[in-house]
């Protein structure tokens, strides 16, 4: 959970620096000599499975273990071969993929078309239940095996986001191993993939242990460089900082802004601030699923947005390297394929906020509960403080991700402050549109027009025509004041200087396991 500590805590942290500097440097060198790199996880993982456990920690670790048919090169902005070496569109609803020959799973078995067909049939089986099933795989009609290394995908209708989904959402598991399990989620306890790293142990108490796949095939995403990796379950951020300073960790992500500035003074550590596609947003229960009532009124929603001072939030909570960046206009990031908007969100204006509340019949404000989780908590608390200036008393309910998801699904949320990363930095804005506009337990807008835009935009292959449709959707979100991006979520990384963090990706956590090396 991202927390920004007080000056007193910063002083305490700084006081430890000198005492542990020599020890931490020695410990880092020792780990380099063992070719073992350690990092912490904020949420312990019982299983490493992108289907059944789609958490941020899974998005960080699983891509090193499992491969997709292709991957998206964030630097070159195009799809590249992975388990598929080539593909072609046959018609508006069918694509054919030629698969890579000679690929071995970590257990030594062969990869072929049977595995692809098995995985597609598994994720689309009505009896298979998991989060995001509809948005990630609901477009699939069927898949067929043409020969051992050729498959064809058939969609229910034209689906422009097909490539993005196949590149990010569909890991390929070995059909003989996964198919033999009675309880399919058990696969993540002893995972088998084709990726740059193989897993030797998954222990929710001790961590996840990785070893480099020495036989990783060429011509795909980068192979692993570091020999061994250990993902240690350390939920508390202060404990991770202590471990980093004392030599128990080699790299830490989501470092608090102020403590990152302090850690930068340590001679054996490097600090980097990297922009990402992730951001924190505020969203209202305009559909009134919670029965709260106030947010059915457009003027109330507009008033709350005008009461929020986004520049002040950025200045207080975002590293100074990003203070000059323009504020995000829409709930899609400009980097995403298909993102477009022309209507700016509400500007900070307390007088206008008070006027709108009076016109809505609540001149003295009201009480409301803001539901949040993880890195969004500090922003939610800051928003709560800003709303008091217009008489709105907001209580913050900070949950763990599991509790947050359950509360959202039950329709119990009055107002959200949460984060979004386009499904782990998927390249296509179809992921954002599907997450917020598709009918289901996540939809708190209840706007059929937005749902229609999502469906229409997702069926158009011409990118300019798609952008025109999506622009109508994202503009409507702003005119109806359903939600608003608040602050960007850059990655602040701290690591020992013997570690090299390579770029070329958009991972929301700031690094990828197969893009780490030693100096």
C-alpha positions as a Python dict, from the first residue, in 0.01 Angstrom:
ca = {
    (1, 'X'): (0, 0, 0),
    (2, 'X'): (151, 332, -106),
    (3, 'X'): (193, 563, 192),
    (4, 'X'): (361, 902, 214),
    (5, 'X'): (508, 938, 560),
    (6, 'X'): (560, 1241, 778),
    (7, 'X'): (879, 1445, 821),
    (8, 'X'): (939, 1260, 1146),
    (9, 'X'): (943, 930, 964),
    (10, 'X'): (1172, 1074, 700),
    (11, 'X'): (1417, 1182, 968),
    (12, 'X'): (1410, 835, 1119),
    (13, 'X'): (1474, 681, 779),
    (14, 'X'): (1762, 916, 712),
    (15, 'X'): (1912, 833, 1049),
    (16, 'X'): (1937, 469, 954),
    (17, 'X'): (2110, 541, 624),
    (18, 'X'): (2459, 599, 760),
    (19, 'X'): (2440, 300, 992),
    (20, 'X'): (2347, 50, 724),
    (21, 'X'): (2530, 194, 421),
    (22, 'X'): (2836, -28, 443),
    (23, 'X'): (2636, -339, 536),
    (24, 'X'): (2383, -295, 255),
    (25, 'X'): (2658, -247, -2),
    (26, 'X'): (2829, -566, 108),
    (27, 'X'): (2503, -764, 105),
    (28, 'X'): (2424, -645, -248),
    (29, 'X'): (2764, -751, -372),
    (30, 'X'): (2716, -1090, -210),
    (31, 'X'): (2386, -1141, -390),
    (32, 'X'): (2542, -1036, -719),
    (33, 'X'): (2808, -1301, -668),
    (34, 'X'): (2528, -1556, -618),
    (35, 'X'): (2347, -1422, -927),
    (36, 'X'): (2028, -1394, -717),
    (37, 'X'): (1814, -1080, -724),
    (38, 'X'): (1547, -1017, -460),
    (39, 'X'): (1242, -790, -468),
    (40, 'X'): (933, -751, -250),
    (41, 'X'): (565, -810, -323),
    (42, 'X'): (302, -597, -149),
    (43, 'X'): (39, -869, -181),
    (44, 'X'): (157, -1228, -116),
    (45, 'X'): (70, -1466, -401),
    (46, 'X'): (-66, -1812, -326),
    (47, 'X'): (-78, -1896, -695),
    (48, 'X'): (96, -1757, -1001),
    (49, 'X'): (-191, -1761, -1249),
    (50, 'X'): (-297, -1478, -1480),
    (51, 'X'): (-644, -1628, -1522),
    (52, 'X'): (-745, -1690, -1161),
    (53, 'X'): (-532, -1429, -985),
    (54, 'X'): (-517, -1109, -1196),
    (55, 'X'): (-353, -885, -934),
    (56, 'X'): (-79, -624, -990),
    (57, 'X'): (177, -862, -840),
    (58, 'X'): (71, -1126, -1091),
    (59, 'X'): (105, -878, -1376),
    (60, 'X'): (460, -810, -1259),
    (61, 'X'): (576, -1171, -1221),
    (62, 'X'): (369, -1391, -1454),
    (63, 'X'): (489, -1248, -1790),
    (64, 'X'): (835, -1383, -1711),
    (65, 'X'): (691, -1735, -1676),
    (66, 'X'): (416, -1755, -1939),
    (67, 'X'): (412, -1648, -2302),
    (68, 'X'): (130, -1526, -2524),
    (69, 'X'): (88, -1570, -2898),
    (70, 'X'): (253, -1232, -2952),
    (71, 'X'): (370, -938, -2744),
    (72, 'X'): (345, -563, -2784),
    (73, 'X'): (675, -381, -2824),
    (74, 'X'): (612, -59, -2630),
    (75, 'X'): (918, 112, -2778),
    (76, 'X'): (837, 39, -3143),
    (77, 'X'): (459, 51, -3088),
    (78, 'X'): (383, -271, -3274),
    (79, 'X'): (299, -637, -3216),
    (80, 'X'): (583, -886, -3246),
    (81, 'X'): (602, -1266, -3263),
    (82, 'X'): (612, -1479, -2952),
    (83, 'X'): (452, -1826, -2955),
    (84, 'X'): (306, -1730, -3291),
    (85, 'X'): (558, -1638, -3561),
    (86, 'X'): (309, -1483, -3803),
    (87, 'X'): (-60, -1406, -3843),
    (88, 'X'): (-304, -1285, -4104),
    (89, 'X'): (-663, -1170, -4106),
    (90, 'X'): (-883, -1395, -4320),
    (91, 'X'): (-1199, -1186, -4289),
    (92, 'X'): (-1368, -951, -4042),
    (93, 'X'): (-1415, -1225, -3783),
    (94, 'X'): (-1129, -1472, -3843),
    (95, 'X'): (-751, -1467, -3800),
    (96, 'X'): (-498, -1741, -3867),
    (97, 'X'): (-180, -1785, -3661),
    (98, 'X'): (130, -1983, -3753),
    (99, 'X'): (287, -2116, -3434),
    (100, 'X'): (653, -2137, -3342),
    (101, 'X'): (808, -2482, -3378),
    (102, 'X'): (1054, -2634, -3133),
    (103, 'X'): (934, -2450, -2820),
    (104, 'X'): (962, -2645, -2496),
    (105, 'X'): (771, -2594, -2174),
    (106, 'X'): (971, -2575, -1853),
    (107, 'X'): (895, -2943, -1789),
    (108, 'X'): (1045, -3041, -2125),
    (109, 'X'): (717, -3107, -2309),
    (110, 'X'): (647, -2963, -2653),
    (111, 'X'): (428, -2663, -2729),
    (112, 'X'): (186, -2694, -3020),
    (113, 'X'): (-163, -2605, -3143),
    (114, 'X'): (-331, -2839, -2894),
    (115, 'X'): (-223, -2608, -2611),
    (116, 'X'): (-369, -2299, -2777),
    (117, 'X'): (-699, -2472, -2854),
    (118, 'X'): (-716, -2611, -2501),
    (119, 'X'): (-658, -2269, -2339),
    (120, 'X'): (-919, -2096, -2553),
    (121, 'X'): (-1177, -2366, -2483),
    (122, 'X'): (-1094, -2347, -2113),
    (123, 'X'): (-1133, -1970, -2074),
    (124, 'X'): (-1453, -1963, -2283),
    (125, 'X'): (-1616, -2263, -2114),
    (126, 'X'): (-1936, -2142, -1940),
    (127, 'X'): (-1840, -2354, -1637),
    (128, 'X'): (-1508, -2172, -1596),
    (129, 'X'): (-1552, -1875, -1363),
    (130, 'X'): (-1297, -1597, -1309),
    (131, 'X'): (-1271, -1216, -1297),
    (132, 'X'): (-1265, -1022, -1624),
    (133, 'X'): (-1382, -1325, -1822),
    (134, 'X'): (-1638, -1135, -2028),
    (135, 'X'): (-1424, -834, -2114),
    (136, 'X'): (-1113, -1037, -2193),
    (137, 'X'): (-1258, -1337, -2373),
    (138, 'X'): (-1627, -1271, -2437),
    (139, 'X'): (-1552, -1181, -2799),
    (140, 'X'): (-1427, -1531, -2886),
    (141, 'X'): (-1665, -1757, -3077),
    (142, 'X'): (-1430, -2051, -3133),
    (143, 'X'): (-1079, -2163, -3220),
    (144, 'X'): (-984, -2444, -3455),
    (145, 'X'): (-669, -2644, -3510),
    (146, 'X'): (-566, -2649, -3877),
    (147, 'X'): (-251, -2852, -3821),
    (148, 'X'): (2, -2900, -3542),
    (149, 'X'): (136, -2546, -3581),
    (150, 'X'): (-160, -2353, -3722),
    (151, 'X'): (-473, -2225, -3546),
    (152, 'X'): (-763, -2003, -3646),
    (153, 'X'): (-952, -1772, -3412),
    (154, 'X'): (-1313, -1684, -3487),
    (155, 'X'): (-1478, -1390, -3311),
    (156, 'X'): (-1849, -1338, -3252),
    (157, 'X'): (-1826, -1021, -3456),
    (158, 'X'): (-1559, -780, -3580),
    (159, 'X'): (-1331, -715, -3282),
    (160, 'X'): (-1062, -449, -3317),
    (161, 'X'): (-910, -530, -2979),
    (162, 'X'): (-833, -894, -3067),
    (163, 'X'): (-457, -844, -3103),
    (164, 'X'): (-432, -654, -2776),
    (165, 'X'): (-624, -924, -2590),
    (166, 'X'): (-419, -1207, -2736),
    (167, 'X'): (-95, -1023, -2659),
    (168, 'X'): (-178, -953, -2295),
    (169, 'X'): (-467, -1161, -2161),
    (170, 'X'): (-421, -1516, -2294),
    (171, 'X'): (-120, -1701, -2148),
    (172, 'X'): (-69, -2045, -2299),
    (173, 'X'): (-51, -2331, -2046),
    (174, 'X'): (46, -2692, -2127),
    (175, 'X'): (-278, -2875, -2204),
    (176, 'X'): (-165, -3207, -2059),
    (177, 'X'): (-63, -3056, -1722),
    (178, 'X'): (-348, -2807, -1678),
    (179, 'X'): (-608, -3042, -1824),
    (180, 'X'): (-523, -3318, -1576),
    (181, 'X'): (-596, -3101, -1271),
    (182, 'X'): (-930, -3143, -1095),
    (183, 'X'): (-897, -2799, -939),
    (184, 'X'): (-764, -2576, -1216),
    (185, 'X'): (-647, -2300, -983),
    (186, 'X'): (-394, -2546, -839),
    (187, 'X'): (-192, -2500, -1157),
    (188, 'X'): (-56, -2174, -1019),
    (189, 'X'): (98, -2355, -720),
    (190, 'X'): (336, -2540, -953),
    (191, 'X'): (329, -2333, -1270),
    (192, 'X'): (469, -2452, -1602),
    (193, 'X'): (519, -2210, -1887),
    (194, 'X'): (745, -2138, -2182),
    (195, 'X'): (875, -1800, -2063),
    (196, 'X'): (1223, -1661, -1984),
    (197, 'X'): (1200, -1783, -1623),
    (198, 'X'): (1074, -2104, -1467),
    (199, 'X'): (931, -2123, -1116),
    (200, 'X'): (1090, -2362, -868),
    (201, 'X'): (863, -2282, -572),
    (202, 'X'): (549, -2085, -486),
    (203, 'X'): (517, -2030, -111),
    (204, 'X'): (283, -1752, 11),
    (205, 'X'): (492, -1720, 327),
    (206, 'X'): (845, -1746, 183),
    (207, 'X'): (795, -1612, -167),
    (208, 'X'): (820, -1715, -531),
    (209, 'X'): (1151, -1854, -655),
    (210, 'X'): (1255, -1821, -1020),
    (211, 'X'): (1538, -1966, -1226),
    (212, 'X'): (1645, -1852, -1570),
    (213, 'X'): (1516, -2067, -1856),
    (214, 'X'): (1843, -2150, -2029),
    (215, 'X'): (1654, -2284, -2331),
    (216, 'X'): (1433, -1982, -2397),
    (217, 'X'): (1376, -1947, -2769),
    (218, 'X'): (1517, -1656, -2967),
    (219, 'X'): (1310, -1412, -3169),
    (220, 'X'): (1064, -1318, -2896),
    (221, 'X'): (1068, -1092, -2590),
    (222, 'X'): (1409, -1064, -2416),
    (223, 'X'): (1549, -1373, -2248),
    (224, 'X'): (1628, -1367, -1878),
    (225, 'X'): (1969, -1235, -1774),
    (226, 'X'): (1987, -1277, -1395),
    (227, 'X'): (2026, -1641, -1293),
    (228, 'X'): (1781, -1649, -1002),
    (229, 'X'): (1505, -1421, -874),
    (230, 'X'): (1316, -1426, -545),
    (231, 'X'): (986, -1240, -495),
    (232, 'X'): (950, -1195, -119),
    (233, 'X'): (609, -1126, 42),
    (234, 'X'): (663, -800, 234),
    (235, 'X'): (328, -613, 243),
    (236, 'X'): (450, -325, 461),
    (237, 'X'): (630, -49, 272),
    (238, 'X'): (841, 54, 569),
    (239, 'X'): (961, -304, 607),
    (240, 'X'): (1062, -310, 241),
    (241, 'X'): (1259, 11, 285),
    (242, 'X'): (1436, -136, 587),
    (243, 'X'): (1516, -452, 392),
    (244, 'X'): (1649, -250, 100),
    (245, 'X'): (1874, -46, 325),
    (246, 'X'): (2000, -347, 519),
    (247, 'X'): (2072, -556, 210),
    (248, 'X'): (1769, -785, 225),
    (249, 'X'): (1629, -656, -107),
    (250, 'X'): (1797, -551, -429),
    (251, 'X'): (1512, -352, -585),
    (252, 'X'): (1191, -189, -459),
    (253, 'X'): (905, -41, -658),
    (254, 'X'): (633, 208, -559),
    (255, 'X'): (874, 387, -328),
    (256, 'X'): (701, 676, -147),
    (257, 'X'): (786, 1012, -301),
    (258, 'X'): (946, 1169, 5),
    (259, 'X'): (1135, 861, 116),
    (260, 'X'): (1266, 813, -235),
    (261, 'X'): (1429, 1154, -207),
    (262, 'X'): (1595, 1039, 115),
    (263, 'X'): (1708, 704, -20),
    (264, 'X'): (1871, 884, -312),
    (265, 'X'): (2130, 1014, -64),
    (266, 'X'): (2256, 662, 4),
    (267, 'X'): (2581, 598, -184),
    (268, 'X'): (2490, 241, -276),
    (269, 'X'): (2136, 307, -408),
    (270, 'X'): (1994, 448, -730),
    (271, 'X'): (1650, 613, -757),
    (272, 'X'): (1453, 656, -1078),
    (273, 'X'): (1118, 819, -1152),
    (274, 'X'): (947, 684, -1464),
    (275, 'X'): (612, 796, -1611),
    (276, 'X'): (362, 517, -1669),
    (277, 'X'): (15, 480, -1816),
    (278, 'X'): (-128, 433, -1466),
    (279, 'X'): (-334, 698, -1290),
    (280, 'X'): (-569, 750, -997),
    (281, 'X'): (-927, 848, -1070),
    (282, 'X'): (-1247, 943, -890),
    (283, 'X'): (-1577, 782, -995),
    (284, 'X'): (-1932, 829, -867),
    (285, 'X'): (-2223, 591, -825),
    (286, 'X'): (-2429, 773, -1086),
    (287, 'X'): (-2635, 458, -1142),
    (288, 'X'): (-2730, 467, -772),
    (289, 'X'): (-2653, 100, -718),
    (290, 'X'): (-2565, 178, -356),
    (291, 'X'): (-2887, 370, -292),
    (292, 'X'): (-2683, 675, -185),
    (293, 'X'): (-2888, 902, -409),
    (294, 'X'): (-2686, 1223, -432),
    (295, 'X'): (-2474, 1119, -729),
    (296, 'X'): (-2776, 1064, -953),
    (297, 'X'): (-2775, 1443, -977),
    (298, 'X'): (-2540, 1581, -1243),
    (299, 'X'): (-2493, 1907, -1054),
    (300, 'X'): (-2373, 1721, -745),
    (301, 'X'): (-2120, 1527, -949),
    (302, 'X'): (-2002, 1846, -1116),
    (303, 'X'): (-1975, 2019, -779),
    (304, 'X'): (-1753, 1748, -635),
    (305, 'X'): (-1522, 1758, -935),
    (306, 'X'): (-1493, 2137, -916),
    (307, 'X'): (-1408, 2105, -546),
    (308, 'X'): (-1110, 1881, -623),
    (309, 'X'): (-782, 2064, -678),
    (310, 'X'): (-584, 1839, -912),
    (311, 'X'): (-273, 2061, -937),
    (312, 'X'): (-249, 2066, -557),
    (313, 'X'): (-276, 1687, -545),
    (314, 'X'): (3, 1652, -800),
    (315, 'X'): (229, 1896, -616),
    (316, 'X'): (178, 1722, -282),
    (317, 'X'): (177, 1358, -386),
    (318, 'X'): (361, 1317, -716),
    (319, 'X'): (742, 1334, -757),
    (320, 'X'): (865, 1675, -871),
    (321, 'X'): (992, 1532, -1200),
    (322, 'X'): (630, 1517, -1321),
    (323, 'X'): (503, 1848, -1183),
    (324, 'X'): (526, 2022, -1519),
    (325, 'X'): (343, 1753, -1713),
    (326, 'X'): (-5, 1844, -1844),
    (327, 'X'): (-296, 1702, -1648),
    (328, 'X'): (-471, 1406, -1806),
    (329, 'X'): (-790, 1508, -1988),
    (330, 'X'): (-975, 1179, -2023),
    (331, 'X'): (-995, 844, -1848),
    (332, 'X'): (-782, 695, -2123),
    (333, 'X'): (-409, 761, -2148),
    (334, 'X'): (-281, 930, -2464),
    (335, 'X'): (-36, 641, -2516),
    (336, 'X'): (-319, 394, -2572),
    (337, 'X'): (-422, 309, -2926),
    (338, 'X'): (-764, 466, -2986),
    (339, 'X'): (-762, 721, -2703),
    (340, 'X'): (-916, 1054, -2800),
    (341, 'X'): (-1106, 1336, -2628),
    (342, 'X'): (-1200, 1698, -2692),
    (343, 'X'): (-1392, 1798, -2377),
    (344, 'X'): (-1172, 1886, -2078),
    (345, 'X'): (-1272, 1772, -1728),
    (346, 'X'): (-1389, 2011, -1459),
    (347, 'X'): (-1143, 2274, -1334),
    (348, 'X'): (-1093, 2355, -968),
    (349, 'X'): (-1343, 2626, -872),
    (350, 'X'): (-1473, 2633, -514),
    (351, 'X'): (-1725, 2909, -580),
    (352, 'X'): (-1876, 2715, -867),
    (353, 'X'): (-1880, 2397, -659),
    (354, 'X'): (-2075, 2569, -380),
    (355, 'X'): (-2316, 2724, -631),
    (356, 'X'): (-2387, 2384, -789),
    (357, 'X'): (-2446, 2223, -450),
    (358, 'X'): (-2696, 2495, -363),
    (359, 'X'): (-2874, 2447, -696),
    (360, 'X'): (-2887, 2073, -625),
    (361, 'X'): (-3057, 2136, -290),
    (362, 'X'): (-2761, 2049, -66),
    (363, 'X'): (-2603, 2389, 8),
    (364, 'X'): (-2437, 2263, 326),
    (365, 'X'): (-2296, 1952, 164),
    (366, 'X'): (-2348, 1593, 279),
    (367, 'X'): (-2170, 1291, 422),
    (368, 'X'): (-2022, 1035, 182),
    (369, 'X'): (-1797, 731, 192),
    (370, 'X'): (-1498, 707, -42),
    (371, 'X'): (-1390, 349, -110),
    (372, 'X'): (-1026, 301, -203),
    (373, 'X'): (-740, 53, -193),
    (374, 'X'): (-360, 23, -213),
    (375, 'X'): (-168, 308, -376),
    (376, 'X'): (-488, 516, -409),
    (377, 'X'): (-539, 557, -36),
    (378, 'X'): (-325, 868, 10),
    (379, 'X'): (-497, 1041, -280),
    (380, 'X'): (-839, 947, -139),
    (381, 'X'): (-746, 1100, 196),
    (382, 'X'): (-626, 1418, 27),
    (383, 'X'): (-950, 1441, -175),
    (384, 'X'): (-1147, 1397, 146),
    (385, 'X'): (-968, 1698, 293),
    (386, 'X'): (-1037, 1911, -14),
    (387, 'X'): (-1410, 1830, -13),
    (388, 'X'): (-1449, 1968, 338),
    (389, 'X'): (-1403, 2316, 192),
    (390, 'X'): (-1749, 2287, 33),
    (391, 'X'): (-1913, 2113, 327),
    (392, 'X'): (-1880, 1754, 205),
    (393, 'X'): (-1763, 1523, 482),
    (394, 'X'): (-1601, 1220, 322),
    (395, 'X'): (-1501, 912, 520),
    (396, 'X'): (-1233, 697, 356),
    (397, 'X'): (-1283, 321, 356),
    (398, 'X'): (-940, 180, 264),
    (399, 'X'): (-955, -190, 175),
    (400, 'X'): (-724, -457, 44),
    (401, 'X'): (-777, -535, -323),
    (402, 'X'): (-993, -842, -253),
    (403, 'X'): (-1228, -651, -24),
    (404, 'X'): (-1244, -364, -271),
    (405, 'X'): (-1344, -595, -557),
    (406, 'X'): (-1611, -768, -348),
    (407, 'X'): (-1762, -440, -229),
    (408, 'X'): (-1768, -305, -584),
    (409, 'X'): (-1935, -620, -717),
    (410, 'X'): (-2207, -598, -451),
    (411, 'X'): (-2297, -243, -556),
    (412, 'X'): (-2203, -98, -217),
    (413, 'X'): (-1970, 182, -330),
    (414, 'X'): (-2089, 544, -315),
    (415, 'X'): (-1773, 703, -451),
    (416, 'X'): (-1445, 552, -569),
    (417, 'X'): (-1090, 674, -561),
    (418, 'X'): (-900, 397, -735),
    (419, 'X'): (-626, 339, -989),
    (420, 'X'): (-626, 220, -1348),
    (421, 'X'): (-344, 87, -1566),
    (422, 'X'): (-541, -35, -1870),
    (423, 'X'): (-524, -394, -1756),
    (424, 'X'): (-151, -403, -1688),
    (425, 'X'): (-63, -157, -1965),
    (426, 'X'): (-248, -330, -2249),
    (427, 'X'): (-185, -125, -2564),
    (428, 'X'): (-543, -78, -2687),
    (429, 'X'): (-799, 154, -2530),
    (430, 'X'): (-1060, -118, -2582),
    (431, 'X'): (-948, -246, -2240),
    (432, 'X'): (-1038, 84, -2072),
    (433, 'X'): (-1369, 115, -2255),
    (434, 'X'): (-1462, -242, -2167),
    (435, 'X'): (-1367, -205, -1802),
    (436, 'X'): (-1579, 104, -1738),
    (437, 'X'): (-1857, 96, -2000),
    (438, 'X'): (-1941, -272, -2038),
    (439, 'X'): (-2251, -382, -1848),
    (440, 'X'): (-2165, -575, -1534),
    (441, 'X'): (-2059, -550, -1171),
    (442, 'X'): (-1793, -285, -1240),
    (443, 'X'): (-2029, -42, -1413),
    (444, 'X'): (-2143, 238, -1181),
    (445, 'X'): (-2242, 484, -1455),
    (446, 'X'): (-2544, 299, -1587),
    (447, 'X'): (-2523, 486, -1917),
    (448, 'X'): (-2647, 280, -2212),
    (449, 'X'): (-2503, 534, -2455),
    (450, 'X'): (-2152, 462, -2327),
    (451, 'X'): (-2210, 88, -2356),
    (452, 'X'): (-2319, 138, -2717),
    (453, 'X'): (-2008, 344, -2796),
    (454, 'X'): (-1791, 68, -2647),
    (455, 'X'): (-1954, -198, -2863),
    (456, 'X'): (-1946, 11, -3180),
    (457, 'X'): (-1587, 129, -3133),
    (458, 'X'): (-1468, -223, -3065),
    (459, 'X'): (-1611, -347, -3395),
    (460, 'X'): (-1432, -95, -3620),
    (461, 'X'): (-1083, -172, -3756),
    (462, 'X'): (-1014, 171, -3907),
    (463, 'X'): (-825, 349, -3629),
    (464, 'X'): (-946, 700, -3716),
    (465, 'X'): (-1310, 590, -3720),
    (466, 'X'): (-1256, 405, -3389),
    (467, 'X'): (-1104, 715, -3230),
    (468, 'X'): (-1403, 921, -3342),
    (469, 'X'): (-1641, 681, -3167),
    (470, 'X'): (-1432, 655, -2852),
    (471, 'X'): (-1397, 1033, -2841),
    (472, 'X'): (-1774, 1060, -2811),
    (473, 'X'): (-1761, 817, -2519),
    (474, 'X'): (-1477, 983, -2330),
    (475, 'X'): (-1622, 1329, -2394),
    (476, 'X'): (-1957, 1213, -2257),
    (477, 'X'): (-1785, 1091, -1940),
    (478, 'X'): (-1656, 1447, -1888),
    (479, 'X'): (-1978, 1629, -1979),
    (480, 'X'): (-2176, 1400, -1747),
    (481, 'X'): (-1909, 1423, -1476),
    (482, 'X'): (-1915, 1048, -1417),
    (483, 'X'): (-1548, 1030, -1328),
    (484, 'X'): (-1219, 1217, -1362),
    (485, 'X'): (-848, 1130, -1365),
    (486, 'X'): (-679, 1282, -1060),
    (487, 'X'): (-304, 1226, -1062),
    (488, 'X'): (-56, 1019, -1263),
    (489, 'X'): (109, 722, -1096),
    (490, 'X'): (475, 727, -1195),
    (491, 'X'): (699, 446, -1080),
    (492, 'X'): (962, 536, -824),
    (493, 'X'): (1221, 259, -819),
    (494, 'X'): (1503, 218, -567),
    (495, 'X'): (1770, -41, -626),
    (496, 'X'): (2128, -122, -540),
    (497, 'X'): (2371, 28, -788),
    (498, 'X'): (2488, -314, -901),
    (499, 'X'): (2143, -368, -1059),
    (500, 'X'): (2062, -239, -1407),
    (501, 'X'): (1694, -179, -1495),
    (502, 'X'): (1634, -192, -1871),
    (503, 'X'): (1345, -10, -2040),
    (504, 'X'): (1145, -83, -2352),
    (505, 'X'): (816, -165, -2178),
    (506, 'X'): (517, -6, -2003),
    (507, 'X'): (488, -232, -1699),
    (508, 'X'): (297, -34, -1432),
    (509, 'X'): (547, -146, -1166),
    (510, 'X'): (840, 3, -1358),
    (511, 'X'): (1044, -307, -1436),
    (512, 'X'): (1018, -652, -1590),
    (513, 'X'): (1195, -957, -1454),
    (514, 'X'): (1358, -1043, -1785),
    (515, 'X'): (1485, -685, -1824),
    (516, 'X'): (1705, -681, -1513),
    (517, 'X'): (2080, -739, -1510),
    (518, 'X'): (2395, -679, -1308),
    (519, 'X'): (2657, -415, -1378),
}
